[in-house]
C-alpha cells in the first residue's frame, strides 16, 4: 500500500492530491498509513495536507476520511 511511485509518492498521497475520495477510502481500507509511517512523505506533505490544498479544490470528504483513520492534522510541511 505504501510503496512510492517513481516520484516518491505513495498511492494514498496521489489519490488525496487528486481528490479521489473513492480511491482514498479503498487504500485506507486496504491498510494504507494515513501518515506515511512517520508523517511527512518525501514530497514534504501528508495526504491530509495534499487533500486540503488539492488543485481541484479542497476536499472535505477526503480530509474527513483521512482524519477518521488517524491522519495527523498537526504536522507542518516544509
Buried (B, 14 or more C-beta within 10 A) or exposed (E): EBEBEEEEBBBBBBBBBBBBBEBBBBBBEEEBBBBBEEBBBEBEBBBBBBBBBBEEEEBEBBBBBBBEBEBBEEBEEE
